[in-house]
């Protein structure tokens, strides 16, 4: 029996690999001869860099960049040297968790550090980039990132506009004569699971501005400035389309990638599954196991376990899912390729006790063992 295991992280409790290894332990207790292939899993959000670096034999890089408030911060990204690929999350350099509630103000937060990460990876030979856009503190349209890459966003005096969305009000001209030459050779796969456009009622300012500290007046101003920025961009680069779904991701960073680089926006889980080549493991498998910390109705709306299940169903494979908790509407997962799902909690405990890594791993192994004892009886 060959089992392919790809479980998303149980945030605050188990990493993807730790959860997968616990599943493997339970399976081997039920069938010592089972071949168990454990692969990391993520959906493009938190944990994606770790999953891809682990699954693609990469290594982590640490560096100091300009944080969202303009102060130095230490961030990490991954490099897969064999393919010259960099794996990064914009939130590592410009994430909202870096900004306290009192400091949140998208007029002044910048994506400059994201560009610094990209420059560093380019200097290390990377020409392929996998970038996650979730969790931003910014609304600068990606201008900060582009300035770090050498683009000019100039005011009436020919000087770079100031960092943050507020700089866009002074934008007169865009130049590209100082852009790092290697950028034209770089390809970007952008993990983006939102469809917001750049401006308007469904734009980044109106939809995400409030959680970043924007007042109604700020939202109106930023939307106007971003619209002017989009117009100037389209005049210089006719392919720029501020109405394309996803251009509003990460405060307009999606627009910057699509307009100024060779980039495509894709769902996070599709990028992860493709880059990890999980489908290859499934071609001769008998069973697939997946899961995440909480299985609910949202899981069925394109999250990682359902992505795994979709691949498995191409080969007619049964899919089991294990999770820390299961909600009533998790039944939707059964209609999305997960044949059966199981919560791993085995008694009444506090959330803190349940999330202790050693408890979570034991609960996972013990629950999986019992399910696979039953499955092995069926297979005989």
C-alpha positions in Angstrom: 0.0 0.0 0.0 1.3 3.4 -1.0 0.0 6.5 0.8 0.7 10.0 -0.2 0.5 12.5 2.7 0.2 16.3 2.2 -1.2 18.1 5.2 -1.3 21.8 5.7 0.2 23.2 8.9 -1.8 23.4 12.1 -0.9 27.0 12.9 0.6 27.4 16.3 0.9 23.7 16.8 2.4 21.6 14.0 4.3 22.5 10.8 3.2 20.8 7.6 6.0 18.3 7.8 5.4 17.6 11.5 1.8 16.9 10.8 2.7 14.7 7.9 5.2 12.7 9.8 2.6 12.1 12.6 0.2 10.8 9.9 3.0 8.5 8.6 3.6 7.2 12.1 0.0 6.3 12.5 -0.2 4.6 9.1 2.9 2.5 9.8 1.4 1.3 13.1 -1.5 0.0 11.2 0.6 -1.4 8.3 4.4 -1.7 8.9 4.9 -2.5 5.2 3.1 0.6 3.9 5.1 3.0 1.7 4.3 6.5 3.0 5.4 9.6 1.0 5.2 12.8 3.1 5.1 16.1 1.2 4.8 19.6 2.7 1.7 21.6 1.9 0.6 25.3 2.0 -2.0 27.4 0.1 0.1 30.5 -0.7 -0.3 32.2 2.7 1.6 31.8 5.9 3.9 28.7 5.8 4.3 28.7 2.0 7.9 29.6 1.9 8.8 27.0 4.5 6.8 24.3 2.6 8.3 25.0 -0.8 11.8 25.4 0.5 11.5 22.1 2.4 9.8 20.3 -0.5 12.2 21.6 -3.2 15.5 21.1 -1.2 16.1 24.8 -0.8 17.7 27.0 1.8 16.7 30.1 3.7 18.3 33.5 3.4 18.2 36.2 6.0 18.7 39.8 5.3 17.9 43.3 6.6 15.5 45.3 4.5 13.4 48.5 4.8 10.3 47.6 6.8 6.8 48.9 6.2 7.4 51.9 8.5 10.7 52.7 6.8 12.8 51.2 9.6 15.3 48.3 9.2 13.8 44.8 9.7 15.2 41.3 9.4 13.4 39.1 6.9 13.8 35.7 5.4 13.1 34.2 2.0 14.1 30.9 0.3 16.3 29.9 -2.6 16.2 26.7 -4.6 19.6 26.9 -6.2 19.1 24.0 -8.6 16.4 26.0 -10.5 17.5 29.5 -9.6 14.2 30.1 -7.9 13.5 32.5 -5.0 10.5 31.9 -2.8 9.2 34.8 -0.8 6.2 36.3 1.0 5.8 40.1 0.7 4.6 40.1 4.3 8.2 39.1 5.4 9.2 42.7 4.4 6.0 44.7 4.5 3.5 42.6 6.6 0.7 44.1 8.7 1.9 42.1 11.8 5.0 44.3 11.8 2.9 47.4 12.5 1.2 48.0 15.8 -2.4 49.0 15.9 -1.4 52.5 16.9 1.1 52.8 14.0 -1.2 51.6 11.2 -1.5 54.2 8.5 -1.3 53.2 4.9 -0.4 56.7 3.8 3.1 56.0 5.0 3.7 52.2 4.9 5.9 51.0 2.0 6.7 47.9 0.0 10.3 49.1 -0.6 11.7 46.1 1.4 10.0 43.7 -1.0 12.0 45.2 -3.8 15.2 44.8 -1.7 14.4 41.1 -1.2 14.0 40.7 -5.0 17.3 42.6 -5.7 19.1 40.4 -3.2 17.8 37.2 -4.8 18.7 38.5 -8.3 22.3 39.1 -7.1 22.4 35.5 -5.9 21.5 34.2 -9.4 17.7 33.8 -9.1 15.6 34.5 -12.2 12.4 32.6 -11.1 10.3 34.0 -8.3 7.4 32.5 -6.4 5.8 35.4 -4.4 2.9 35.3 -1.9 0.9 38.5 -1.6 -1.1 38.0 1.6 -0.9 40.0 4.8 0.3 43.4 3.6 0.4 46.6 5.7 0.7 48.8 2.5 -1.4 50.6 0.0 1.3 52.1 -2.2 0.5 50.3 -5.4 3.8 48.5 -5.2 5.7 51.7 -6.0 8.0 51.2 -3.1 9.0 47.8 -4.4 9.5 49.2 -7.9 11.7 52.1 -6.6 14.0 49.6 -5.0 14.3 47.8 -8.4 15.4 51.1 -10.0 12.1 52.5 -11.4 11.7 56.3 -11.1 8.4 57.6 -9.7 9.1 61.3 -10.0 7.6 64.5 -8.8 7.5 67.9 -10.6 11.2 68.5 -9.5 12.3 65.1 -10.9 12.8 63.6 -7.5 11.5 60.2 -6.3 8.2 60.6 -4.6 8.1 59.9 -0.9 7.4 56.4 0.4 3.9 55.2 1.1 0.6 55.9 -0.6 0.9 59.6 0.1 3.8 59.8 -2.3 1.5 59.0 -5.2 -0.2 62.4 -4.9 3.0 64.0 -6.2 3.6 61.5 -9.0 4.2 63.2 -12.4 6.4 60.8 -14.4 7.6 57.2 -14.5 11.0 56.3 -15.7 12.8 52.9 -16.2 16.3 53.8 -17.4 17.8 52.9 -14.0 16.1 49.5 -13.6 18.4 46.6 -12.7 19.1 45.0 -16.1 18.5 41.4 -14.8 14.8 42.2 -14.1 13.9 41.7 -17.8 15.1 38.1 -17.4 13.0 37.4 -14.3 9.7 35.5 -14.3 7.3 35.9 -11.4 4.5 33.4 -10.3 2.4 35.4 -7.9 0.3 33.6 -5.4 -2.9 35.7 -5.3 -6.3 34.4 -4.0 -8.2 37.7 -4.1 -9.9 39.2 -7.2 -10.0 42.8 -6.1 -9.2 45.4 -8.7 -6.9 48.4 -8.1 -9.5 51.2 -7.7 -13.1 51.8 -7.0 -15.6 50.2 -4.6 -14.0 46.8 -5.0 -10.4 48.3 -5.0 -7.7 47.8 -2.5 -8.2 51.2 -0.7 -12.0 50.7 -0.1 -11.9 47.0 0.8 -8.6 46.6 2.7 -7.7 50.1 3.7 -9.7 50.2 6.9 -7.9 47.2 8.4 -4.6 48.9 7.6 -5.7 52.1 9.5 -7.3 54.1 6.7 -10.1 56.6 7.5 -12.8 57.4 4.9 -10.9 60.5 3.8 -7.7 58.5 3.4 -9.6 55.9 1.3 -11.0 58.5 -1.0 -7.6 60.2 -1.5 -5.7 56.9 -1.9 -8.2 55.7 -4.5 -7.8 58.9 -6.5 -4.0 58.8 -6.3 -3.9 55.1 -7.4 -6.2 55.9 -10.3 -3.8 58.6 -11.5 -0.8 56.2 -11.0 -2.6 53.6 -13.1 -3.3 56.1 -15.8 0.4 57.1 -16.0 1.4 53.4 -15.9 -0.9 52.6 -18.8 0.5 55.4 -20.9 4.0 54.1 -20.5 3.1 50.3 -20.5 -0.1 49.7 -22.5 -0.5 46.2 -21.1 -1.2 47.7 -17.6 -4.8 47.1 -16.7 -6.0 48.3 -13.3 -9.3 46.4 -13.8 -7.7 43.0 -14.0 -8.8 40.7 -11.1 -6.1 40.7 -8.4 -4.5 44.0 -9.3 -5.7 45.2 -5.9 -4.0 42.5 -4.0 -1.5 43.6 -1.2 -2.4 47.3 -1.6 -1.9 47.3 -5.4 1.2 45.1 -5.4 -0.6 42.8 -7.8 -0.9 45.7 -10.3 2.8 46.5 -9.9 3.9 43.0 -10.7 1.6 42.6 -13.7 2.4 46.0 -15.2 6.1 46.3 -14.6 7.5 42.7 -14.6 6.9 39.4 -16.4 4.4 38.1 -13.9 1.2 35.9 -13.7 -1.3 35.9 -10.9 -2.3 32.4 -9.8 -4.0 30.7 -6.9 -1.6 29.9 -4.1 -2.5 26.2 -3.9 -2.1 25.7 -7.7 1.4 27.1 -7.5 2.4 25.0 -4.5 1.0 21.7 -5.9 2.6 22.4 -9.3 6.0 23.3 -7.9 6.1 20.4 -5.5 5.1 18.0 -8.3 2.6 16.3 -5.9 0.7 14.8 -8.8 3.7 12.7 -9.8 3.6 11.0 -6.3 -0.1 10.2 -6.8 0.1 8.3 -10.0 0.8 5.0 -8.4 -0.7 5.7 -4.9 -3.5 3.8 -3.2 -4.7 6.4 -0.8 -4.1 10.2 -0.2 -4.2 11.9 3.2 -4.6 15.6 3.7 -5.9 18.0 6.3 -5.4 21.3 8.1 -5.9 22.8 11.6 -9.6 23.5 11.1 -11.8 21.9 8.5 -14.9 23.9 7.7 -17.0 25.3 4.8 -14.2 27.6 3.7 -11.9 24.6 3.2 -14.1 23.6 0.3 -13.7 27.0 -1.3 -10.2 26.3 -2.8 -8.0 25.8 0.3 -5.1 23.4 0.3 -6.8 20.1 1.4 -9.3 20.5 -1.4 -6.6 21.3 -3.9 -4.9 18.0 -2.9 -8.2 16.1 -3.2 -8.8 17.5 -6.7 -5.5 16.1 -7.8 -6.2 12.7 -6.2 -9.5 12.4 -8.0 -7.8 12.7 -11.3 -6.6 9.2 -10.5 -9.7 7.9 -8.7 -8.0 7.8 -5.3 -9.7 7.8 -1.9 -8.9 10.9 0.2 -9.0 11.1 4.0 -8.6 14.4 5.8 -7.6 14.9 9.5 -7.9 18.2 11.4 -7.8 19.6 14.8 -11.4 20.6 14.7 -14.4 20.1 12.3 -17.4 22.3 11.9 -20.9 21.4 10.9 -20.5 22.9 7.4 -17.3 20.9 6.8 -19.7 18.5 5.0 -19.1 20.6 1.9 -15.6 19.0 1.8 -17.2 15.7 0.9 -18.6 17.3 -2.2 -15.1 18.6 -3.1 -13.2 15.3 -3.2 -12.5 14.5 0.5 -14.2 11.2 1.0 -14.0 11.2 4.8 -12.7 13.6 7.4 -11.8 13.1 11.1 -11.1 15.4 14.0 -8.0 14.2 16.0 -9.0 15.4 19.5 -9.6 12.4 21.7 -10.9 14.0 24.8 -12.1 17.2 26.4 -9.1 19.5 26.8 -8.3 23.2 26.7 -7.3 24.8 23.4 -3.8 25.4 24.9 -3.4 21.7 25.8 -4.7 20.6 22.4 -2.3 22.8 20.6 0.8 21.7 22.4 3.0 20.2 19.6 3.6 16.9 21.4 -0.1 16.5 22.2 -1.2 17.4 18.6 1.3 14.9 17.1 0.2 12.1 19.4 -3.4 12.8 18.7 -2.8 12.8 15.0 -0.8 9.5 15.0 -3.3 7.8 17.2 -6.4 8.8 15.2 -4.7 8.0 11.9 -3.7 4.6 13.2 -7.3 3.6 14.0 -8.6 4.9 10.6 -6.0 2.9 8.7 -6.5 -0.2 10.8 -10.1 -0.2 9.4 -8.8 0.7 5.9 -6.4 -2.2 6.0 -9.2 -4.6 6.8 -11.0 -3.4 3.7 -7.9 -3.9 1.6 -7.4 -7.5 2.6 
